[in-house]
Every structure is written in C-alpha cells, then in structure tokens.
Amino acid sequence: MEATRQITAKVPGTAVLMLTMFEDDATVYTAMQAGARGYLLKDVEQDELVAAVRAVAAGQVIFGPAVAGRVLAQLGQGPAAEVPFPELTEREREILELLASGLRTAAIAERLFLSPKTVSNHMTAIFAKLRVTDRAAAIVRAREGGLGRG
C-alpha cells in the first residue's frame, strides 16, 4: 500500500494494479485510497491479468469478480461503516484490539490460538502500519481509534 501511495504521489497518473491474496474489504478500500486503479486476486487467469493490465493502463478501474461483487454490495448498502485503521488486516485489528484491552503477547496468542511468535510478527506489522515504535504508542493510537474499550 505504501509503495502505491509513493508511486502515485511521485508520478501522478501512474496506473497501479494490485495483485494480491487479500480480499477483505479493508484491504481493498486501503488499496483504492492509496491510488490503485485495479485489484485482482492472485488466482486470476493469465489472460484476465493481461486484459486487466491493459484496461488499467487505459484508465479503467478493474476489480476481480469476488471483490467486485462485494464492492457493489457495499455501494448498495449505502455508506459503509468506517473501519478503524483500514490499513490493517482483520487479524491485525483483532490483535490491536486485544493489545489495547491490556492483554500481553502470550495472552493474545492463547486467546487467538496462535503462537506468541506469530502474534509478535503481527505486532511488528501493526507498528509499521501505524507508524509507532512501541506497544504503548500502539495502545494510545488504538484507543484514540475506539479500540480496547469493550
């Protein structure tokens, strides 16, 4: 996402097509906010990928079928509820919520049936995405965003 932001900021008009395995709404939303003109899942057929690259380069906006259906469903529902920290994955938001609730790494791991190392890896990604350097700063940001209160 950050690369897309930087590319489109430094070279306006650049067509960015995201090719990813993440199809959650928050990631799609963040990619489009970052300046992507297309969003496809990695299981796309080769001919569809080539067509999408050409379409995005020509100024069109492209979504893969699974993503397009959900985007259209969201548009039909009216304004979507704002997701705190849309740059985070659903799992990262879940971990941040538990962190903001006061749980330590081992307790978060136990609650989510993950290893402490996996939770630590997620926290590293959370810190980078939120641009914070430690747990305390992450907790402050999370609580400012409405997490950790329930």
Contact map, one row per residue, 1 for C-alpha under 8 A:
111110000000000000000000000001100100000000000000000000000000000000000000000000000000000000000000000000000000000000000000000000000000000000000000000000
111111000000000000000000000000000100000000000000000000000000000000000000000000000000000000000000000000000000000000000000000000000000000000000000000000
111111100000000000000000000000000000000000000000000000000000000000000000000000000000000000000000000000000000000000000000000000000000000000000000000000
111111110000000100000000000000100111000000000000000000000000000000000000000000000000000000000000000000000000000000000000000000000000000000000000000000
111111111000000000000000000000000110000000000000000000000000000000000000000000000000000000000000000000000000000000000000000000000000000000000000000000
011111111100000000000000000000000000000000000000000000000000000000000000000000000000000000000000000000000000000000000000000000000000000000000000000000
001111111111010000000000000000000000000000000000000000000000000000000000000000000000000000000000000000000000000000000000000000000000000000000000000000
000111111111111100000000000000000110000000000000000000000000000000000000000000000000000000000000000000000000000000000000000000000000000000000000000000
000011111111000000000000000000000000000000000000000000000000000000000000000000000000000000000000000000000000000000000000000000000000000000000000000000
000001111111000000000000000000000000000000000000000000000000000000000000000000000000000000000000000000000000000000000000000000000000000000000000000000
000000111111110000000000000000000000000000000000000000000000000000000000000000000000000000000000000000000000000000000000000000000000000000000000000000
000000111111110000000000000000000000000000000000000000000000000000000000000000000000000000000000000000000000000000000000000000000000000000000000000000
000000010011111000000000000000000000000000000000000000000000000000000000000000000000000000000000000000000000000000000000000000000000000000000000000000
000000110011111100000000000000000000000000000000000000000000000000000000000000000000000000000000000000000000000000000000000000000000000000000000000000
000000010000111110000000000000000001100000000000000000011010000000000000000000000000000000000000000000000000000000000000000000000000000000000000000000
000100010000011111000000000000000011110000000000000000010000000000000000000000000000000000000000000000000000000000000000000000000000000000000000000000
000000000000001111100000000000000001111100000000000110010000000000000000000000000000000000000000000000000000000000000000000000000000000000000000000000
000000000000000111110000000000100001111100000000000000000000000000000000000000000000000000000000000000000000000000000000000000000000000000000000000000
000000000000000011111000000000000000001111000000000000000000000000000000000000000000000000000000000000000000000000000000000000000000000000000000000000
000000000000000001111110000000000000001111000000000000000000000000000000000000000000000000000000000000000000000000000000000000000000000000000000000000
000000000000000000111110000000000000000011100000000000000000000000000000000000000000000000000000000000000000000000000000000000000000000000000000000000
000000000000000000011111001100000000000010000000000000000000000000000000000000000000000000000000000000000000000000000000000000000000000000000000000000
000000000000000000011111101100000000000010000000000000000000000000100000000000000000000000000000000000000000000000000000000000000000000000000000000000
000000000000000000000111111100000000000000000000000000000000000000000000000000000000000011000000000000000000000000000000000000000000000000000000000000
000000000000000000000011111110000000000000000000000000000000000000000110000000000000000000000000000000000000000000000000000000000000000000000000000000
000000000000000000000001111111000000000000000000000000000000000000000000000000000010011111000000000000000000000000000000000000000000000000000000000000
000000000000000000000111111111100000000000000000000000000000000000000000000000000000011110000000000000000000000000000000000000000000000000000000000000
000000000000000000000111111111110000001000000000000000000000000000100000000000000000000000000000000000000000000000000000000000000000000000000000000000
000000000000000000000000111111111000000000000000000000000000000000000000000000000000010000000000000000000000000000000000000000000000000000000000000000
100000000000000000000000011111111100000000000000000000000000000000000000000000000000011000000000000000000000000000000000000000000000000000000000000000
100100000000000001000000001111111111001000000000000000000000000000000000000000000000000000000000000000000000000000000000000000000000000000000000000000
000000000000000000000000000111111111110000000000000000000000000000000000000000000000000000000000000000000000000000000000000000000000000000000000000000
000000000000000000000000000011111111000000000000000000000000000000000000000000000000000000000000000000000000000000000000000000000000000000000000000000
110110010000000000000000000001111111000000000000000000000000000000000000000000000000000000000000000000000000000000000000000000000000000000000000000000
000110010000000100000000000000111111100000000000000000000000000000000000000000000000000000000000000000000000000000000000000000000000000000000000000000
000100000000001111000000000000111111111000000000000000000000000000000000000000000000000000000000000000000000000000000000000000000000000000000000000000
000000000000001111000000000000010011111000000000000000010011110000000000000000000000000000000000000000000000000000000000000000000000000000000000000000
000000000000000111000000000000010001111100000000000100010000111000000000000000000000000000000000000000000000000000000000000000000000000000000000000000
000000000000000011110000000100100001111110000000000000000000011100100000000000000000000000000000000000000000000000000000000000000000000000000000000000
000000000000000011110000000000000000011111010000100000000000011100100000000000000000000000000000000000000000000000000000000000000000000000000000000000
000000000000000000111110000000000000001111110000000000000000000100000000000000000000000000000000000000000000000000000000000000000000000000000000000000
000000000000000000111000000000000000000111110000000000000000000000000000000000000000000000000000000000000000000000000000000000000000000000000000000000
000000000000000000001000000000000000000011111000000000000000000000000000000000000000000000000000000000000000000000000000000000000000000000000000000000
000000000000000000000000000000000000000111111101100000000000000100000000000000000000000000000000000000000000000000000000000000000000000000000000000000
000000000000000000000000000000000000000000111111100000000000000000000000000000000000000000000000000000000000000000000000000000000000000000000000000000
000000000000000000000000000000000000000000011111110000000000000000000000000000000000000000000000000000000000000000000000000000000000000000000000000000
000000000000000000000000000000000000000000001111111000000000000000000000000000000000000000000000000000000000000000000000000000000000000000000000000000
000000000000000000000000000000000000000000011111111100000000000000000000000000000000000000000000000000000000000000000000000000000000000000000000000000
000000000000000000000000000000000000000100011111111110000000000000000000000000000000000000000000000000000000000000000000000000000000000000000000000000
000000000000000000000000000000000000000000000111111111000000000000000000000000000000000000000000000000000000000000000000000000000000000000000000000000
000000000000000000000000000000000000000000000011111111100000000000000000000000000000000000000000000000000000000000000000000000000000000000000000000000
000000000000000010000000000000000000010000000001111111110000010000000000000000000000000000000000000000000000000000000000000000000000000000000000000000
000000000000000010000000000000000000000000000000111111111000000000000000000000000000000000000000000000000000000000000000000000000000000000000000000000
000000000000000000000000000000000000000000000000011111111100000000000000000000000000000000000000000000000000000000000000000000000000000000000000000000
000000000000000000000000000000000000000000000000001111111111110000000000000000000000000000000000000000000000000000000000000000000000000000000000000000
000000000000001110000000000000000000110000000000000111111111110000000000000000000000000000000000000000000000000000000000000000000000000000000000000000
000000000000001000000000000000000000000000000000000011111111000000000000000000000000000000000000000000000000000000000000000000000000000000000000000000
000000000000000000000000000000000000000000000000000001111111000000000000000000000000000000000000000000000000000000000000000000000000000000000000000000
000000000000001000000000000000000000100000000000000000111111100000000000000000000000000000000000000000000000000000000000000000000000000000000000000000
000000000000000000000000000000000000100000000000000000111111110000000000000000000000000000000000000000000000000000000000000000000000000000000000000000
000000000000000000000000000000000000110000000000000000110011111000000000000000000000000000000000000000000000000000000000000000000000000000000000000000
000000000000000000000000000000000000111100000000000100110001111100000000000000000000000000000000000000000000000000000000000000000000000000000000000000
000000000000000000000000000000000000011100000000000000000000111110110000000000000000000000000000000000000000000000000000000000000000000000000000000000
000000000000000000000000000000000000001110010000000000000000011111110000000000000000000000000000000000000000000000000000000000000000000000000000000000
000000000000000000000000000000000000000000000000000000000000001111111000000000000000000000000000000000000000000000000000000000000000000000000000000000
000000000000000000000000000000000000000000000000000000000000000111111100000000000000000000000000000000000000000000000000000000000000000000000000000000
000000000000000000000010000100000000001100000000000000000000001111111110000000000000000000000000000000000000000000000000000000000000000000000000000000
000000000000000000000000000000000000000000000000000000000000001111111111000000000000000000000000000000000000000000000000000000000000000000000000000000
000000000000000000000000000000000000000000000000000000000000000011111111100000000000000000000000000000000000000000000000000000000000000000000000000000
000000000000000000000000100000000000000000000000000000000000000001111111110000000000000000000000000000000000000000000000000000000000000000000000000000
000000000000000000000000100000000000000000000000000000000000000000111111111000000000000000000000000000000000000000000000000000000000000000000000000000
000000000000000000000000000000000000000000000000000000000000000000011111111100000000000000000000000000000000000000000000000000000000000000000000000000
000000000000000000000000000000000000000000000000000000000000000000001111111110000000000000000000000000000000000000000000000000000000000000000000000000
000000000000000000000000000000000000000000000000000000000000000000000111111111110000000000000000000000000000000000000000000000000000000000000000000000
000000000000000000000000000000000000000000000000000000000000000000000011111111110000000000000000000000000000000000000000000000000000000000000000000000
000000000000000000000000000000000000000000000000000000000000000000000001111111000000000000000000000000000000000000000000000000000000000000000000000000
000000000000000000000000000000000000000000000000000000000000000000000000111111110000000000000000000000000000000000000000000000000000000000000000000000
000000000000000000000000000000000000000000000000000000000000000000000000011111110000000000000000000000000000000000000000000000000000000000000000000000
000000000000000000000000000000000000000000000000000000000000000000000000011011111000000000000000000000000000000000000000000000000000000000000000000000
000000000000000000000000000000000000000000000000000000000000000000000000011011111100000000000000000000000000000000000000000000000000000000000000000000
000000000000000000000000000000000000000000000000000000000000000000000000000000111110000000000000000000000000000000000000000000000000000000000000000000
000000000000000000000000000000000000000000000000000000000000000000000000000000011111000000000000000000000000000000000000000000000000000000000000000000
000000000000000000000000010000000000000000000000000000000000000000000000000000001111110000000000000000000000000000000000000000000000000000000000000000
000000000000000000000000000000000000000000000000000000000000000000000000000000000111110000000000000000000000000000000000000000000000000000000000110000
000000000000000000000000000000000000000000000000000000000000000000000000000000000011111100001000000000000000000000000000000000000000000000000000100000
000000000000000000000000011011000000000000000000000000000000000000000000000000000011111110000000000000000000000000000000000000000000000000000000000000
000000000000000000000000011001000000000000000000000000000000000000000000000000000000111110000000000000000000000000000000000000001000000000000000000000
000000000000000000000000011000000000000000000000000000000000000000000000000000000000111111111000000000000000000000000000000001001000000000000000000000
000000000000000000000001011000000000000000000000000000000000000000000000000000000000011111111000000000000000000000000000000000000000000000000000000000
000000000000000000000001010000000000000000000000000000000000000000000000000000000000000111111100000000000000000000000000000000000000000000000000000000
000000000000000000000000000000000000000000000000000000000000000000000000000000000000000111111110000000000000000000000000000000000000000000000000000000
000000000000000000000000000000000000000000000000000000000000000000000000000000000000000111111111000000000000000000000000011001000000000000000000000000
000000000000000000000000000000000000000000000000000000000000000000000000000000000000100111111111100000000000000000000000000000000000000000000000000000
000000000000000000000000000000000000000000000000000000000000000000000000000000000000000001111111110000000000000000000000000000000000000000000000000000
000000000000000000000000000000000000000000000000000000000000000000000000000000000000000000111111111000000001000000000010011000000000000000000000000000
000000000000000000000000000000000000000000000000000000000000000000000000000000000000000000011111111100000000000000000000001001000000000001100100001000
000000000000000000000000000000000000000000000000000000000000000000000000000000000000000000001111111110000000000000000000000000000000000000000100001100
000000000000000000000000000000000000000000000000000000000000000000000000000000000000000000000111111111100001000000000000000000000000000000000000000100
000000000000000000000000000000000000000000000000000000000000000000000000000000000000000000000011111111111001000000000000000000000000001000100000000100
000000000000000000000000000000000000000000000000000000000000000000000000000000000000000000000001111111100000000000000000000000000000000001110110001110
000000000000000000000000000000000000000000000000000000000000000000000000000000000000000000000000111111100000000000000000000000000000000000000000001111
000000000000000000000000000000000000000000000000000000000000000000000000000000000000000000000000011111110000000000000000000000000000000000000000000100
000000000000000000000000000000000000000000000000000000000000000000000000000000000000000000000000011111111011000000000000000000000000000000000000000000
000000000000000000000000000000000000000000000000000000000000000000000000000000000000000000000000001001111111000000000000000000000000000000000000000000
000000000000000000000000000000000000000000000000000000000000000000000000000000000000000000000000001000111111100000010011000000000000000000000000000000
000000000000000000000000000000000000000000000000000000000000000000000000000000000000000000000000000000011111110000010000000000000000000000000000000000
000000000000000000000000000000000000000000000000000000000000000000000000000000000000000000000000000000111111111000000000000000000000000000000000000000
000000000000000000000000000000000000000000000000000000000000000000000000000000000000000000000010011000111111111100010010000000000000000000000000000000
000000000000000000000000000000000000000000000000000000000000000000000000000000000000000000000000000000001111111111110110000000000000000000000000000000
000000000000000000000000000000000000000000000000000000000000000000000000000000000000000000000000000000000111111111100000000000000000000000000000000000
000000000000000000000000000000000000000000000000000000000000000000000000000000000000000000000000000000000011111111000000000000000000000000000000000000
000000000000000000000000000000000000000000000000000000000000000000000000000000000000000000000000000000000001111111000000000000000000000000000000000000
000000000000000000000000000000000000000000000000000000000000000000000000000000000000000000000000000000000000111111100000000000000000000000000000000000
000000000000000000000000000000000000000000000000000000000000000000000000000000000000000000000000000000000000111111110110000000000000000000000000000000
000000000000000000000000000000000000000000000000000000000000000000000000000000000000000000000000000000000000110011111110000000000000000000000000000000
000000000000000000000000000000000000000000000000000000000000000000000000000000000000000000000000000000001101100001111111000000000000000000000000000000
000000000000000000000000000000000000000000000000000000000000000000000000000000000000000000000000000000000000000000111111100000000000000000000000000000
000000000000000000000000000000000000000000000000000000000000000000000000000000000000000000000000000000000000100001111111110000000000000000000000000000
000000000000000000000000000000000000000000000000000000000000000000000000000000000000000000000010000000001001100001111111111000000000000000000000000000
000000000000000000000000000000000000000000000000000000000000000000000000000000000000000000000000000000001000000000011111111100000000000000000000000000
000000000000000000000000000000000000000000000000000000000000000000000000000000000000000000000000000000000000000000001111111110000000000000000000000000
000000000000000000000000000000000000000000000000000000000000000000000000000000000000000000010010000000000000000000000111111111000000000000000000000000
000000000000000000000000000000000000000000000000000000000000000000000000000000000000000000010011000000000000000000000011111111100000000000000000000000
000000000000000000000000000000000000000000000000000000000000000000000000000000000000000000000000000000000000000000000001111111110000000000000000000000
000000000000000000000000000000000000000000000000000000000000000000000000000000000000000000000000000000000000000000000000111111111000000000000000000000
000000000000000000000000000000000000000000000000000000000000000000000000000000000000000100010001000000000000000000000000011111111100000000000000000000
000000000000000000000000000000000000000000000000000000000000000000000000000000000000000000000000000000000000000000000000001111111111110001000000000000
000000000000000000000000000000000000000000000000000000000000000000000000000000000000000000000000000000000000000000000000000111111111100000000000000000
000000000000000000000000000000000000000000000000000000000000000000000000000000000000001100000000000000000000000000000000000011111111000000000000000000
000000000000000000000000000000000000000000000000000000000000000000000000000000000000000000000000000000000000000000000000000001111111000001001000000000
000000000000000000000000000000000000000000000000000000000000000000000000000000000000000000000000000000000000000000000000000000111111100000000000000000
000000000000000000000000000000000000000000000000000000000000000000000000000000000000000000000000000000000000000000000000000000111111110011000000000000
000000000000000000000000000000000000000000000000000000000000000000000000000000000000000000000000000000000000000000000000000000110011111011000000000000
000000000000000000000000000000000000000000000000000000000000000000000000000000000000000000000000000000000000000000000000000000100001111111000000000000
000000000000000000000000000000000000000000000000000000000000000000000000000000000000000000000000001000000000000000000000000000000000111111100000000000
000000000000000000000000000000000000000000000000000000000000000000000000000000000000000000000000000000000000000000000000000000000000011111110000000000
000000000000000000000000000000000000000000000000000000000000000000000000000000000000000000000000000000000000000000000000000000000001111111111000000000
000000000000000000000000000000000000000000000000000000000000000000000000000000000000000000000001000100000000000000000000000000100101111111111100000000
000000000000000000000000000000000000000000000000000000000000000000000000000000000000000000000001001100000000000000000000000000000000001111111110000000
000000000000000000000000000000000000000000000000000000000000000000000000000000000000000000000000000100000000000000000000000000000000000111111111000000
000000000000000000000000000000000000000000000000000000000000000000000000000000000000000000000000000000000000000000000000000000000100000011111111100000
000000000000000000000000000000000000000000000000000000000000000000000000000000000000000000000001100100000000000000000000000000000000000001111111111100
000000000000000000000000000000000000000000000000000000000000000000000000000000000000000000000000000100000000000000000000000000000000000000111111111110
000000000000000000000000000000000000000000000000000000000000000000000000000000000000000000000000000000000000000000000000000000000000000000011111111000
000000000000000000000000000000000000000000000000000000000000000000000000000000000001100000000000000000000000000000000000000000000000000000001111111000
000000000000000000000000000000000000000000000000000000000000000000000000000000000001000000000000000000000000000000000000000000000000000000000111111110
000000000000000000000000000000000000000000000000000000000000000000000000000000000000000000000001100110000000000000000000000000000000000000000111111111
000000000000000000000000000000000000000000000000000000000000000000000000000000000000000000000000111111000000000000000000000000000000000000000110011111
000000000000000000000000000000000000000000000000000000000000000000000000000000000000000000000000000110000000000000000000000000000000000000000010011111
000000000000000000000000000000000000000000000000000000000000000000000000000000000000000000000000000010000000000000000000000000000000000000000000001111
